[in-house]
Amino acid sequence: MIAALLAGAALAAAVPPSTPVEQAPYHRLMVANADYAILDVHFPPGGRSGFHLHPRQLFYTVTTPAEIDVQMQGEAARRVAPTAVGAVGMNELGTSPFIHAVSNGDEGSYHVIGIELRRPIPIGAPITVRPAETRFVQVHDHPRLRAWRLILQPGESAPPLRVVGTGVRVFVRGGSLTIARPDMPAQPQIVSAGDFEPLAAGEIRALTNSGDTLIELVDVELK
């Protein structure tokens, strides 16, 4: 196992800096369309990405935190303490290309779901209004997107919500989730940390935690 990780680290270190993020080690491109791409970023203990290029802005949600080392091209590596489960953030692009390398020196995995913005400017889409009674709490606001968090304890429900914009739902903590749509039977589902699904404009859904574990999700809508 250790030999395999060392071999993987040597390979990752040899990755050219021009390698796009979609082809970097431990980065998996899951979905891509004209508006966004979804990256499943999953580093095992000892995993190293090598230097790779982020050509676009990227919003991320952490599902499994770990202590990692991050190195921007031309700079010294810096140790980053574990964030909280469900932490969110944005990779901003400056005047220089965003090229960095990531390595996981922790004993556990590091797992992040990234949403890469494929358009160079905002798409001009409306954003859903989510007042307190919807149970969604805003966690990030940016000229390109807005994000909310929903936490449901066992037995709790979020009332019907009509999504106006387009975007992605990321599950941070999973369990048994029942979805109710107008004029349709209730649909029980099992969701897991790291699962994701598109948010379709116009769809109305109510959510109920029908299991015995806490469910947490993050909704992202593009502006």
Sequence and secondary structure as in RCSB ss.txt:
>XXXX:A:sequence
MIAALLAGAALAAAVPPSTPVEQAPYHRLMVANADYAILDVHFPPGGRSGFHLHPRQLFYTVTTPAEIDVQMQGE
AARRVAPTAVGAVGMNELGTSPFIHAVSNGDEGSYHVIGIELRRPIPIGAPITVRPAETRFVQVHDHPRLRAWRL
ILQPGESAPPLRVVGTGVRVFVRGGSLTIARPDMPAQPQIVSAGDFEPLAAGEIRALTNSGDTLIELVDVELK
>XXXX:A:secstr
 HHHHHHHHHHHHTS TT BGGGSTTEEEEEE SSEEEEEEEE TT B  SEEE S EEEEEEE   EEEEETTS
  EEE    TT EEEE   SS EEEEEEE SSS EEEEEEEE SSS          GGG  EEEEEETTEEEEEE
EE TT EEEEEE  S EEEEEEE EEEEEE TTS  EEEEE TT EEEE TT EEEEEE SSS EEEEEEEE 
